[in-house]
Structures are given as C-alpha cells and as structure tokens.
C-alpha cells in the first residue's frame, strides 16, 4: 500500500534553514509527481511546492519562491524540501502528498519558526 512518511521538522529561528524529507513506498515513485503542502492553525492547507515525475521539474508557491527548494531522489524514493530564510509565517504542519489513483498523505511534520 502507498505510504508517505515525513521527517525533519522542528523549531528554528527566523532566517534559519531546515530540510524536510518524505519517504515514499508502495508505488512506482519515479512515475508520479510529488507535492509538499502546509497548514497553519486556523488556515487552509496550501500547496507549497511540487515536482514532476521522472527527472523532476520543480514548481513553487509565490510565498516560498526563491527560499524553498523541492527535489527528489528516485533511487531512494525520497522527496525533499529545503527551506531557507525561514519566516515566522512559514510555521505550519508540512505534509507530502502523492496522487496514485487517489490522494495519499503523510502524517505531517511540524515546523515552527520563532525567536
């Protein structure tokens, strides 16, 4: 069955960096686009970045363009989100998502940006 497991969240000061990882299993990873979403308390879930299948072309929300980098390693079935110059407004629960006949979500990892 499809499984997505995120890791790498935690607390960081404004201006800091963090890398999130998502381990995928149960499907042919290289054939599917992968997505990172986030949801802050009281706000709707938003798409942060996605990367296309295969070699992977990245795409970003305007709020993170230039600060976040999504990447994938098809040999390891992993997708990453490198986050630089973090801001308090980046505080959220971050989840990876894959659409494999239907949406599958990981359990999420909390990122808190504060001083």
N, C-alpha and C positions, 0 to 999 in steps of 0.2 A: 504494500500500500504506500501511497505517497506520504512522505514525511518531510517536514522542514523544521530545522532546529536552529534558532538564533543563539548567538553568544557575543560577548564583548561589550555589553552595556556597562553603565556605572555612572559615577559622578566625575565631572570635570569642570574646571574653572572657565569662565568666558575667555575666548581666544585660544583655548586648548584644542587638542585633537583626540580622535578616537576612531577605532576601526571596528565595525560590526562584521560578523560572519554569519552565513546561513548555510548549513549543511543539508543537502537535498538527497533523497533516496526514494526508490520505488518507481522511478520513471526514467526515460532516456533523456537525461538532463540537457545534453547539448542541443536537443531539438526544440527547446522551449524558451521563450523569453522569461526573464525573472524580474521581479519587482520588489522595491522597498517602499513600504508605506509607514506613516507615523500617525499617532493620535495623541493629542494633548488633552488633559482634563477639560471637559466642557466644550470640546471642539470636535468637528467631524474628522474622520480619518482622511488623510490626504496622501496622494501619490508623491513620493519624494524623488524617485528615480527608477528607471527600468533599463534593461539591457536586452537587446535582441538575441535570438538564438545563434548558435554557431560561434563565429569569431566575436560577435557581440558589438553592437553599436549602442553607445550609451545616450540616454536622454534624461533631462533633469527638470524639476520644477524651478520656476524662476527664483524662488526664495533661497535655493541652495546652489544655483548655478555658479560655478567658479570656486565654490568652497567644498563641495562633496564630489567624490569620485566613485562610481559603481564599476565593478569589474567582476569577471567570472573566471574560474579555472575549471574547464570541462574535464580535465584529467582527475580532478578531485571531487567533482560535483559540488562545488562551492561557489557562492556569490558573496561579494564583499561590498561594504560601504565605508569608504574612507571619508571621515568628516573632519575638516579643518576650520579654523577660525570660528569655533562654535560660539553660539549666542544663547542667551537665556531662552529666547523664543524657540530654540531647537529642542528644548526639553519636551520629551514625549516618549510614548512606548512605540518602539520600532519593530515592524514585522516584515518578514519576507513573504511573498505570495507567488504561486505558480498556478496557471490555468491549465489543467490536464483533464480535459472533459468537463471539469468544473473547477471552481476556485478552491485552492488549498492554502491554508495559512499556517505559519509557525505560531508558537506560543507568545512570541514577542520578547523584547528585551528593553528594559527601561534605561533611558539616557537622561541624566539630569545635569543641566548646565547652570551653575550658580557660584557665587563667590562666598 
